[in-house]
Amino acid sequence: MRTRSIVIPLLKWFSENSRDLPWRKTTDPYAIWVSEIMLQQTQVKTVIPYWERWMKRFPNITSLASANEDEVIKLWEGLGYYSRVRNMRKAAKCIVTDYDGKFPCDLEHVLSLPGVGRYTCGAICSISYNQPEPIVDGNVVRVLTRLIGIEESSKSKSVVDCLWSVAGDLVRHAMSLQKPKQRNASSFNQAMMELGALVCTPRNPLCGNCPLKGRCVAWKENKVEIIPAVPKRVGLTKRRFVGFAIRWRNKIFVRRRPRSGVNAGFWEFPNWEMDAAVEAKHIAKANLSLSQEELSPLCVINHSITRYRNRLEIFVIEPREKPRLTKLNGQWICETKLEGLPLTSAHRKVVDKLIF
């Protein structure tokens, strides 16, 4: 294939330009797995301190498998997309049970782990074990569609199949060129992602610095800005939530989210989604039976989750008598212990306003 000509110059570029990232100093599949899961939907600069804290607290699979769920979620707090960390804990338990605590090394068994998809599996197998397995993430999609000149949507099945096929051919070709002490599958896949992150960026790519520009169809045809095709944006949805910090004798009432769904297992202040016209006092009366208590506005937290633009309005209630809130499945927590709970990012900001 004509695209195979990119392998040698890309490997050379990577050896000279790769970033000094902590997970690149190891071939431990567990450490690489953690980094790859954290890097999903998250920037490298954000992930680095999280990865370092994680590896210090959970240095191996056994320590993660035996960890308390609250501690695992707390350590992940702020990274978002929390199903990732719950699946990691499930996968760690599977590895301990089914593989005697040793990370599997073949494609089929790695792919069977909870939360591990085609990309993550390929990343682990190639980067850790130097197996010629392809990877296609957002960076690789951008590099390949521009390189080949694919103007169709990168989300279409035909294009996806094409990209995985090309990526597979390239990493296998890289392996065929491997010399002693080289790890070409690992280096090539990382080089593709690195080029997309540093040079072949979504906007204002640095084509003048690209080692592949002479082979890039998009660059030759002046189509870099239109490839890959940008899908239509999904319309944004505004949502309003009203919540209550109920204080009783230096304790605050919090409840735990259900074990399934968004932010499963996290703690939060009681809150409900409401129309803009509904007043907070009516919500307190209907859900807390605290219609006679004074509501003190504390803060408004605006935050985004995917296509949702959420507004969280928090009111402080200090009732004269301890309210009965048994239906809310929550607990009274000392204010000093609130910070130790795994809280959603919006409710973490509420704690900061409440305590300081």
N, C-alpha and C positions, 0 to 999 in steps of 0.2 A: 504494500500500500504506500502511496505517496506520502501520507502523513507520518510514516515511520522515520522520515528524515529529521523529525523534531527531537527524537530521543536523545541523541548525543549532545546537541547544543543545550537542551534543557537540563540534562544531568550536569553539564559543566556549569551552567548558570546557577543551579541550585547549590552546588558545592562552594560557590563563591559568594552567594547572596542570601543564603537561608538565615532566618532569624534564630537567635539563641533562645529557644523555648525550653522550659524545664523538662517537659515530657520527651524531648528529643535526646535526652541524655540517658535514656534507658530503652531496653527492648522488652521489658516486663509487660506481658499482655494485659495484666490487671491495670497497671498505671496508664497504659495507652488507651484502654477501654474507658477508664474514668475521664481522661482528657477528651476523647471523642464524644462521649455523651454530654459532657459539659459544654462543648463547643457547638452543639446543635442550637441554633437560634441565638447564639451568644458570641460576642466579640472576644478575640484573643486577650486583649488587655484586661477585660473583666474576669476572664476565666483564670488567669495565672494565680492570683492570690487565693482563689477558691480551691484550685487544684493543690496548691502547696499546703493549705490548711487540711484539706481532705486526706492527703497522703500521710501527713503527720499523725492525724487521729486514727485513720483506718489504713494502715500501711500494707495490708494484704486482704485477700478474699475472706479469710476466716474471721478477721476482726469486723468486717462489714456484715457478714452473715449473722454474727452473734450480737450486733449492735441493737440498742433500743430504737424503735421507730422514731420517737420524738427527737432523739439526738441526731439521727440521720437527716431528718427533715430540717431541723434547726441549722445544721451545718450547710445545708443547701439553700437556706433562706436568702432570697434576693436574686437567685438565678432564674426563677420562674419555671414554667412548664414542669410542674412538680411530678407529673407521672413518670418523668425520666428517672428520678431518684427512687421512687417506689419500685420501679421495675429493676433498677440496679440491685436493690436489696433482695428482691425476689430471685434475681439471677444468681447472686452470690450464694443464696441458700441452695439453689439447684446445683451449683458447682460443687459445694461442700458435700451434698447428698449423693450426687450422681457421678462426680469425677474426683472424689477424694480430695477436694479443695484445690485441684490443679486446673488452671484455665485450659479448656479444650483447644486443640491446635488444628482441627480440620474444619473445613467450611460448613459442613452439614451440622455439626454439633454446636459450633459457635452461633450459627444462624438460628438454632432452636432456643437460644436463651431469651427470656423475657426482655422486651425492649430493644432487641438487636435486629436491625433490618439489613437489607442488602448492602447499603453503604457502610454502616458501622462494621459489619462482618468483614467486608473487603479491606477496610482500614486496619482492623486488628490483624487479620491474616497476612497482609502485605507488610505493614510497618513493623509488627512484632516478629513474625515468623519468616518474612521475606518471601512469601508465596506470591506468585504472579496472578493475584486476584484484582480485578478492576475496582475503582471507586468513582462514583459520579456524584459530586455535591454541587452546590451553587457555583462555586469557583470553577470547577471543572466544566460544568455546563457552559459557562461564559467563555472559557478558553477554547473549547472544542467547537462551539457553534460559530465563533468568529474565525477560527482557524479554517474550518471547512466552508464557511459561508452559508450556514443554514438560516434562512429567513423565516421559516415556519415557527409556530409556537413550540418552545422547548418542553411544553407540558403534554403535547400530543404523544400518543403511544408510539407512533412510527419514529418520531424524533428521539424519544427516550430509548427505544430499542436500538436505534442507530448509535447513539452516544455510548451506551454500555458496550456495544459491539466494538466500536473504535477504541474505547478505553481499554478493553480487554486485549485487543490486538497489540496496542502500544506497550502495555506493561509486560506482555509475554515477549515482545521484541526486545524490550529493555533487558529482560532476564537472559535472552540469548546472547547478549553482548557482555554479560557479566564476567569479570576477571576475579581471580582469587582475592579474598578479603573485601570485595565489594558487596553491596546489598542493593542491587539495582531496582528490584521491585519496590522496596521501601522508599528508596531515594526518588524514583520516578514519580510514584503516586504523590509523595509529599511535594515534589517540584511542581506538579500540575496545580495543586491547591495553593502553593506559595505564589506562583505566577499570577493566579487569579486574585489573590489577596493583595499583592504588592504592586503589580503592574497592569494586569488586564482587569482593571476595576470597573464597576458598573457605570460610573460617570467619570469623564475626563481621564481615560486610561493613558498610561505613559508609554505609548506605542514606540516612541523614540528609544526607549530603554529596553524594549522587548527583544529577547534573543530569537524569537520566531517570526518577527515582522516580515521578513522576506518570503516566508511560507504562508502568510496569513491572507486568506481571501478577503476578509472584511477590510483589512488595512489597504490592500491593493485596490479594492473597488470603492474605497471611501464610504464604507457602510458600518464602521465601528459603532457609531452612535445608535444605529437601529437594530443591531444584532447584539445579544439575543432579543427576539421580539418581546416587548413588555406587555403582559396581559392586562386587561382592563381591571381597574381597581374596584374592589367590592365596596359598595356604599357603607359609610360609617353609621353606626347606630349609637345614639345617646341613651344612657340609662341612669336613673336616679335611685340611690339607696339612702335610707335614713337609719342611723344606728344610735345606740345608747350606751354610754359608759355609766353603769349603775354602781355607785360607791356606797358601801355600808361598813362603817367602822374600819377604815383603812384597807378594806378589801374591795376588789372590783370583780364584777360578774362577767365571765367569758364563757363561750360555748365552743364546742368542737364541730367542725364541718363533717358531713357524712364521709364514710370510707370510700365512696365512689364519687366521681364527678370532679369539677374544677376545684383545685386546692384541697383535695381530699385529705382529711386528717389534721389540717391546720386549725389553730385557734383564732377566734375573732370576737369582737363585740357583737351582741345581738343586733341584727339589722335586717331590713326588708326592702325589697325593690318596690317603689311606689311611683304613681303618676306625679307630675309636677304640682298638681293642684292639692294633693293631700297634705295636710298639716301634720307636723311632728307630734303634737299633742294627741291627735286622733289615733296615730299609729301606736303611741304608748298605751293609750286606753285599750285598744283592740288586742294588742299582743302581750302587754305586760301588766295589765290591770292597775296601772299607775296614773289614772286620770287626774288625780288631785295634786300630784307632785309637780314642783316647778322644774321646768326644763331650761338649762343654761347652755346656749350654743358654745361649743368648744372649737370646732374647726370644720373646714370643708376640704376634702382631699380629692383632687382630680387625678385620675389615672387611666391608663389604656391597657386593654387586653385584646390582642388581635384587632378585630374591626370595631370593637366596642370602646366608646368613650364614657367612662363611668364617673359619676359625681357621688361622693360619699359624704353625707352631712351627719356630723356626730354631735349629740347633745349629752350633757352630763346631768344625771339624776341622783340626788342625795335624799332618799326617802326617810321619813321619820321613823318608820318601822321596817324591819327586815322583810322584803317582799318574798312571796312564794313564787319561784320561777322554775318549778320542777318540770314543766312541759318543754323547757328549752334545752334540756340535756346539756347543762353547763356546770360550772363550778365557781365558787368564790375563791379568788386568788389574792394573796397579799400584793399590794402595789409593787413592793420591792422585787417580787418574783415574776412580774409580767415580762420583763425583758428576757428571761430565760426560756419563755415559751416559743415554740415555732409559730410565728404569726405571718399572715399574708402581708405583702409589702405595704398595702394601703393601711392596714390596721397597725402595722409597725409604726407608721408615721403618726397615727393617733396616739399611741403609747408615748412617743416622744413629746407630743403636745400636752399630754395628760400629766406626765411626771415632772417635766422640766419647765 
